[in-house]
């Protein structure tokens, strides 16, 4: 915990996706910081594979997961809901962060498959 981790998916020598996560030492949650899949690789399981790796890491360190999804990003909302995340709130804009976010959470029970 306390590190930003990066996972990468590759085909041959080409990176076709990557995902980030953070586990601040002062917090009870891990935070998903983003995922990007290369054009042409949508729907081929790259995002799902990266997500499974991130969830395995969260399970190993024993922390539930939170992800912030920009309001209106329905594609990401659908993806996270398919992975078992539930919306637990809305994060309103602040002077430092001008966007509204859906707060999505995947609890320890969901991570363990219970």
C-alpha positions as CSV (number, residue, x, y, z in Angstrom):
1,X,0.0,0.0,0.0
2,X,1.0,3.6,-0.6
3,X,2.1,3.1,-4.1
4,X,0.7,3.8,-7.5
5,X,0.6,0.6,-9.5
6,X,0.4,0.3,-13.3
7,X,-0.6,-2.8,-15.2
8,X,0.0,-3.1,-18.9
9,X,-1.5,-5.5,-21.5
10,X,0.5,-6.2,-24.6
11,X,0.2,-8.2,-27.8
12,X,3.7,-9.0,-29.1
13,X,5.7,-5.8,-28.4
14,X,2.7,-3.4,-28.6
15,X,1.1,-2.2,-25.4
16,X,-2.6,-2.3,-26.1
17,X,-3.9,-1.2,-22.6
18,X,-2.9,0.0,-19.2
19,X,-4.6,0.6,-15.9
20,X,-3.6,2.5,-12.7
21,X,-4.4,2.1,-9.1
22,X,-3.4,3.8,-5.8
23,X,-3.5,2.7,-2.2
24,X,-2.8,5.7,0.0
25,X,-1.4,4.5,3.4
26,X,-3.8,6.8,5.3
27,X,-6.9,5.5,3.6
28,X,-9.0,2.3,3.9
29,X,-9.7,2.1,0.1
30,X,-7.7,1.5,-3.0
31,X,-8.5,3.9,-5.9
32,X,-8.7,3.1,-9.5
33,X,-7.0,6.0,-11.3
34,X,-7.7,5.2,-14.9
35,X,-7.7,2.6,-17.7
36,X,-6.9,3.1,-21.4
37,X,-7.4,0.6,-24.2
38,X,-5.9,1.1,-27.7
39,X,-8.2,1.7,-30.6
40,X,-9.1,-1.4,-32.3
41,X,-8.9,-3.5,-29.1
42,X,-12.3,-2.6,-27.7
43,X,-14.4,-5.6,-26.9
44,X,-11.5,-8.1,-27.0
45,X,-11.2,-8.6,-23.2
46,X,-8.2,-6.3,-22.6
47,X,-10.1,-4.1,-20.1
48,X,-11.6,-7.1,-18.4
49,X,-8.1,-8.7,-18.0
50,X,-6.6,-5.5,-16.6
51,X,-9.6,-5.2,-14.2
52,X,-9.2,-8.7,-13.0
53,X,-5.5,-8.0,-12.2
54,X,-6.4,-4.8,-10.3
55,X,-9.1,-6.6,-8.3
56,X,-6.7,-9.4,-7.5
57,X,-4.2,-6.9,-6.1
58,X,-7.0,-5.1,-4.0
59,X,-8.0,-8.6,-2.7
60,X,-4.4,-9.4,-1.7
61,X,-4.0,-6.1,0.3
62,X,-7.5,-6.5,1.8
63,X,-9.0,-3.2,0.7
64,X,-12.3,-2.3,-1.0
65,X,-12.1,-0.3,-4.2
66,X,-13.4,3.1,-5.2
67,X,-13.5,4.6,-8.7
68,X,-14.7,8.0,-9.8
69,X,-16.5,8.1,-13.1
70,X,-17.2,11.4,-14.8
71,X,-21.0,12.0,-14.9
72,X,-22.2,11.2,-18.4
73,X,-19.5,8.6,-19.1
74,X,-22.0,5.9,-19.7
75,X,-19.5,3.5,-21.3
76,X,-17.3,3.5,-18.2
77,X,-20.3,3.3,-15.9
78,X,-21.6,0.2,-17.8
79,X,-18.1,-1.4,-17.7
80,X,-17.7,-0.9,-13.9
81,X,-21.3,-2.1,-13.2
82,X,-20.5,-5.3,-15.2
83,X,-17.5,-5.8,-13.0
84,X,-19.6,-5.7,-9.8
85,X,-19.2,-2.1,-8.8
86,X,-22.2,-0.2,-7.2
87,X,-22.7,3.5,-7.3
88,X,-22.5,4.8,-3.7
89,X,-22.7,8.5,-4.2
90,X,-21.9,11.6,-6.3
91,X,-18.8,13.7,-5.8
92,X,-19.7,17.4,-6.4
93,X,-17.3,19.8,-8.0
94,X,-14.8,21.7,-5.9
95,X,-12.6,24.7,-6.8
96,X,-9.8,22.3,-7.5
97,X,-11.9,19.7,-9.5
98,X,-14.6,21.2,-11.6
99,X,-16.2,17.9,-12.7
100,X,-19.0,15.9,-11.1
101,X,-18.3,12.2,-10.5
102,X,-20.2,9.0,-9.8
103,X,-18.5,7.3,-6.9
104,X,-18.4,3.6,-7.6
105,X,-17.4,1.0,-5.0
106,X,-16.5,-2.7,-5.0
107,X,-16.6,-4.0,-1.5
108,X,-14.5,-6.8,0.0
109,X,-17.3,-9.3,-0.2
110,X,-17.5,-8.7,-4.0
111,X,-13.8,-8.9,-4.3
112,X,-13.8,-12.3,-2.5
113,X,-16.6,-13.6,-4.7
114,X,-19.0,-13.8,-1.7
